[in-house]
Amino acid sequence: MTLIRKIIHVDMDAFFASVEQLDHPEYRGKPLAVGGNKERGVVAAASYEARKFGVRSAMASRLAAKKCPSLIFVKPRFERYKEISLEIRKIFLDYTDLVEPLSLDEAFLDVTVNHFGLPSATLIAKEIRQRIKTETGLNASAGISYNKFLAKVASDLNKPNGQAVITPEKAEAFLEKLPIEKFFGIGRVTAEKMKSLGIHNGHDLKQYSLAFLTGRFGKSGLHYYEIVRGIHNSEVKPDRIRKSLGVESTFENDLMDISAILDSLKEKILPEFFRRLERNQARGRTLTLKIKYNDFTVHTRSRTFAEPIPLDSMENLSLDLAQQEAITNPVRLLGVSLSNLSRSDEPGEQLKIRY
């Protein structure tokens, strides 16, 4: 007999914005955006009050301000968000060691076998959400199902501050009605391609054979064929392998020349970059410089080495990469990242970030 897994996906509600409202009572009940300002930048997170006006994360802050003239912009405080995220992670670990963080504000938990021997994943999710509220003052939503994909979809059904269950018996009917863009692994471009083929929901997708889907979508075709049938065997993995680590910043005023770019790298970008490398004990073999111009075109330059790059070489290497770029327009964003990672204390082993 095949064991049916019990997977919970916990997703904090408007996490960054909710933390700001928690710490600053004057922001509560008001439309709030974390990141950017009324003139430039990008919204990192929006409160539910702001979302009523159509403000969303990843939206240009100037557009967000037009949609909601009373919108309050605050600078992100990632150290504070990480502090609370770690408190929440400790709650998860009270119930199971199988916790897979996706970001600071969401994680999968496999509670098939749990520390308390509790038989109901639904009740475990409810208890976890209550503990998060009691211990941090924040609301969380949760989804419960027999695989990660369905649990993640379920966590969005009763937001904010709710939870939903998709049982094996209900999965097929649920998936047939699900809009195609809601399927895990189907982004905007793929969704548009599918709609051009007449695939608008799970029922439509289910009509196509594996041969057709792999012919049109390559290796991803197998994934689409399986998930519409409720098949998603990915396990909850406690150690997530991080592919890169970096820092980037959008400037209030565009940088007009190479001198300003070099100064910003030395004074703002690289100091924070080095702090993150040290905090995560990260080393890597590929250093990449990212430049976004004010017309939103993005250029990257990188160097890869056979061995991990020494810390004391990274500043000069970053500056050298910048000087290789022909500055064609004013620059609105700079970033530096390190990839092909390994831990500084474990040469050759790919970096595993523990939250």
PyMOL commands that set and color helices and strands:
alter all, ss='L'
color gray80, all
select helices_A, chain A and resi 15-23+25-27+48-51+61-67+78-95+121-136+148-154+168-177+180-182+188-196+202-206+210-217+220-227+258-279+311-323
alter helices_A, ss='H'
color red, helices_A
select strands_A, chain A and resi 7-12+32-34+45-46+72-74+99-103+106-110+140-145+163-165+240-241+244-255+282-293+298-304+331-343+352-353
alter strands_A, ss='S'
color yellow, strands_A
deselect
rebuild
show_as cartoon
